[in-house]
């Protein structure tokens, strides 16, 4: 803190206490007024001269394939004119990420198409691998999103062995 500003605040507090005592306020109460003026003034100078008092904002991390990304994709849909390319590209990136992390499959590799079709329906794979924008309506896109969201990690257990 600046020593000059601190001295100014203390002098102002003494003057405020003296003025209140002069106008008939008891000594303890005038000292309390001086103390309040000093506290407010010192706090003000510390805040004004110090570093900014803002909370640090952590960066928003959104992993590809997260539910948040799928919900943002749902908001991008239109009821007329089919599904926009942006929404299809997002669904494609989510599917690419989930296939890579859950099944170690590459959506862009033509040699792995049969393995991908074992995990996803062939119609969904055709939409996801299309080079140009397919003419896709909302129902077809909902089927793509449902299939991508239903991707689960492979297990060696049968369904009856998984249940407790």
Buried (B, 14 or more C-beta within 10 A) or exposed (E): EEEEBBEEBBEBBBEBBEEBBEEEBEEEEBBBBBEEBBEEBBEEBEEEEEEEEEEEEEEEEEEBBEEEBBEEBEEEBEEEEBBBEEBBEBBBBBBBBBBBBBBEBBBEEEEBBEBBBEBBEEEBBBBBBEEEEBEBEEEBBBBBBEBBBEBEEEEEEEEEEEEE
